[in-house]
Every structure is written in C-alpha cells, then in structure tokens.
Amino acid sequence: MEWQFEAEVVEWRGPAPYLFAPLPKQLSAELKEAGRHLMYWGQLPVIATIGSTEFNTAMWPKDGHFLLPLKAAVRRAEGISLGDCLTGKVRLPEDLP
C-alpha cells in the first residue's frame, strides 16, 4: 500500500541542520497503525519516492507528525530546498533485512 502526501520542507537543528518533510497528522496516524509491527524505538522504516527519486529511510514521530528525513542526495537530485512544498509517496517495506 502507498500513501501520497504534500508537505513543506522544514529544518530541525541538532548537532547539524537537517531537512524534513512533516507528513500530515491523519496520514501519520494511518502509517503508525499500518506499520506498528515494523516500528523500532519509535521509528518507522519506509520506502519514499519524491519526483523520480526512491530511497529507504526511517521516519520518527514529532508533535503528531512523522518526519521524513530528506537526504542530501535526494535534495540534490530533486532540487529541494528549505521552505519548498513537495509531493511524494511512502510505502512500508515488505521485509526488513
């Protein structure tokens, strides 16, 4: 199953700045329920697609949203910057290594 989303790219500063796409709350709740068996330490592994770029990552919850990390390689390939509005899709992996 695939879920489509629209999100504004935000920054969260830790030791270094990172860019994320916060998924809508309703979608985040659906993903949490569907992926409950895959979650570890609050993180949910997903396969994400933005534009023509597909990548594996793990999202984590914050304030009722799942945060989708936007890797530098994905941002470069798709021309993504802070504040951009983007559309994408996520799906749960069938098997974990």
Residue pairs with C-beta under 8 A, 6 or more apart in sequence:
1 34
1 91
1 92
2 89
2 90
2 91
3 27
3 30
3 31
3 89
3 90
3 91
4 87
4 88
4 89
5 21
5 23
5 24
5 27
5 87
5 88
5 89
5 90
6 24
6 85
6 86
6 87
7 21
7 22
7 23
7 24
7 68
7 85
7 86
7 88
8 21
8 22
8 83
8 84
8 85
8 86
9 19
9 20
9 21
9 70
9 80
9 81
9 82
9 83
9 84
9 85
9 86
10 19
10 20
10 21
10 22
10 82
11 17
11 18
11 19
11 20
11 82
12 18
12 20
12 62
12 67
18 69
18 70
19 69
19 70
19 75
19 80
19 82
20 67
20 68
20 69
20 70
21 50
21 67
21 68
21 70
21 86
21 88
22 62
22 65
22 66
22 67
22 68
23 31
23 59
23 65
23 66
23 67
23 68
23 90
24 65
25 64
25 65
27 66
28 61
28 64
28 65
28 66
29 64
31 44
31 46
31 59
31 66
31 90
31 92
32 39
32 44
32 61
32 66
34 92
35 44
35 45
35 46
35 92
38 44
38 45
38 92
38 93
38 96
42 60
42 61
43 58
43 59
43 60
44 58
44 59
44 60
44 66
44 92
45 56
45 57
45 58
45 92
45 93
45 96
46 56
46 57
46 58
46 59
46 68
46 90
46 91
46 92
46 93
47 54
47 55
47 56
47 90
47 91
47 92
47 93
48 54
48 55
48 56
48 57
48 68
48 88
48 89
48 90
49 55
49 88
49 89
49 90
50 70
50 74
50 78
50 80
50 86
50 87
50 88
51 77
51 78
51 88
52 77
52 78
53 73
53 74
53 77
53 78
55 71
55 73
55 74
56 93
57 68
57 69
57 71
58 69
59 66
59 67
59 68
59 69
59 90
60 66
60 67
61 67
68 88
68 90
70 80
74 80
75 81
78 86
80 86
